Amino acid sequence: MANFQQPFFQQTKPVRRGPPKAARAAAAVFSRLAKSTHYADPGLTENWPSIAGAEIAALGRPGKLHGNGPGRTLEVIVRDGGAAAEMQMRADELIVAVNRFLGPDAVNRIAVRQRPGAKYAGTKGEENRGEPAKPASDGPLGAALSSFRAAISAKTSDK
């Protein structure tokens, strides 16, 4: 009978797992970052249009959560004074909707902050940048305005 010797195997490190999926790694990082900076729960931000409703979500987005435990204050960021006034009027409705998502008595106050130029759910970036709306050219007023507009543009193009 032949004497078979077992081949010599060198002990190696265990096989490494592949890198984590980018979305999973980023979600973990951003979740920790959001909690450490007291920004709203990432789920709240992600689901804002379905939580607040399309009309309220178009007015603003969630910001920081202030305070600890129950009865915190949710900061809602809006783009202008009209949106701020509308958000203040609908604050009670928003508190109920947010508490349905975060849990009972999680938020008891809404603080509205204005930050112009930010994008919100429901807006597609086509904001009016100070240009007046062009009225219909019906009637004498429309005709006068269009001739005035043409005269101004001709005068400025000559310079």
C-alpha positions in Angstrom: 0.0 0.0 0.0 1.3 3.4 -1.0 1.9 5.9 1.7 0.1 9.0 0.6 1.1 12.1 2.3 -1.4 14.9 2.7 -0.4 18.0 0.8 0.8 20.9 2.8 -1.8 23.7 2.9 -0.8 27.0 4.3 -3.3 28.7 6.6 -4.8 31.7 4.7 -7.1 34.5 5.8 -10.8 33.9 5.4 -12.5 35.1 2.2 -13.6 38.7 2.4 -17.2 39.6 1.6 -17.8 42.1 -1.2 -18.2 45.8 -0.5 -21.7 46.9 0.8 -24.1 48.3 -1.7 -23.7 52.0 -2.1 -27.3 52.8 -1.2 -27.2 50.8 2.0 -23.9 52.4 3.1 -25.1 55.9 2.3 -28.4 55.4 4.0 -26.6 54.3 7.2 -24.3 57.3 7.1 -27.0 59.8 6.3 -29.3 58.4 9.0 -26.7 58.8 11.7 -25.9 62.3 10.4 -29.5 63.3 10.4 -30.0 62.1 14.0 -26.8 63.7 15.2 -27.8 67.1 13.7 -31.4 66.8 14.9 -32.8 67.0 11.4 -36.1 65.4 10.8 -36.2 61.6 10.6 -35.0 60.6 7.1 -38.3 58.7 6.6 -40.2 61.9 7.4 -38.3 63.8 4.7 -38.5 61.0 2.2 -42.3 60.5 2.7 -43.1 64.2 3.2 -45.6 64.5 0.3 -47.6 61.5 1.4 -47.5 62.5 5.1 -48.4 66.2 4.8 -50.4 66.0 1.7 -49.7 67.4 -1.7 -50.8 71.0 -0.9 -48.8 71.3 2.3 -45.8 69.6 0.8 -45.7 72.1 -2.0 -45.5 74.9 0.5 -42.5 73.7 2.4 -40.3 70.8 3.7 -39.4 69.5 7.1 -36.3 70.8 8.8 -34.9 70.3 12.3 -36.7 68.7 15.2 -36.1 70.8 18.4 -36.5 69.4 21.9 -36.3 66.0 23.4 -39.0 63.4 24.0 -42.6 64.0 23.4 -43.8 67.5 22.5 -41.0 68.5 20.2 -41.1 71.4 17.7 -40.8 70.6 14.0 -39.2 73.3 11.9 -40.8 73.6 8.5 -38.9 75.6 5.8 -40.9 77.6 3.3 -39.9 79.8 0.4 -41.9 83.0 1.0 -44.3 84.9 3.2 -47.4 83.6 1.5 -46.4 80.0 2.0 -45.5 80.9 5.6 -48.9 82.3 6.3 -50.6 79.3 4.7 -48.4 76.9 6.7 -49.3 78.7 9.9 -53.0 78.4 9.2 -52.6 74.7 8.5 -50.2 74.0 11.4 -52.8 72.0 13.4 -53.6 69.8 10.4 -49.8 69.2 9.9 -49.2 68.3 13.5 -51.8 65.6 13.4 -50.4 64.2 10.2 -46.8 64.2 11.5 -47.8 62.6 14.7 -49.6 59.9 12.8 -46.2 59.1 11.2 -43.8 59.7 14.2 -46.0 58.5 17.0 -48.4 60.1 19.4 -47.4 63.5 20.8 -44.1 63.4 19.0 -44.6 67.0 17.8 -46.8 69.6 19.4 -45.6 72.8 17.6 -44.7 73.9 14.1 -42.1 76.6 13.7 -42.1 78.1 10.2 -38.9 79.4 8.7 -38.5 81.2 5.4 -35.6 80.3 3.1 -36.1 81.7 -0.4 -34.8 79.7 -3.4 -35.0 76.2 -1.9 -36.8 73.5 -3.8 -39.9 71.8 -2.4 -42.1 68.9 -3.2 -44.5 69.8 -5.9 -42.3 72.5 -7.4 -40.3 71.8 -10.5 -37.9 74.7 -10.3 -39.9 76.9 -12.5 -40.2 79.7 -10.1 -41.1 83.3 -11.1 -37.9 85.3 -10.8 -39.4 88.7 -10.5 -40.7 88.9 -14.1 -44.3 90.2 -14.2 -46.9 88.0 -15.7 -47.8 89.0 -19.2 -51.5 89.8 -19.4 -53.7 88.8 -22.3 -53.8 91.3 -25.1 -57.5 91.6 -25.0 -59.0 95.0 -24.9 -57.4 98.5 -25.0 -55.4 98.0 -21.8 -53.7 94.8 -23.2 -52.9 96.6 -26.4 -51.4 99.6 -24.6 -49.3 97.4 -22.4 -48.0 95.4 -25.3 -47.0 98.6 -27.2 -45.4 99.9 -24.1 -43.5 96.7 -23.6 -42.3 96.8 -27.3 -41.2 100.4 -27.0 -39.2 99.6 -23.8 -37.5 96.5 -25.4 -36.7 98.5 -28.6 -35.2 101.3 -26.5 -33.0 99.0 -24.4 -31.9 97.0 -27.4 -30.6 100.2 -29.1 -28.1 100.8 -26.2 
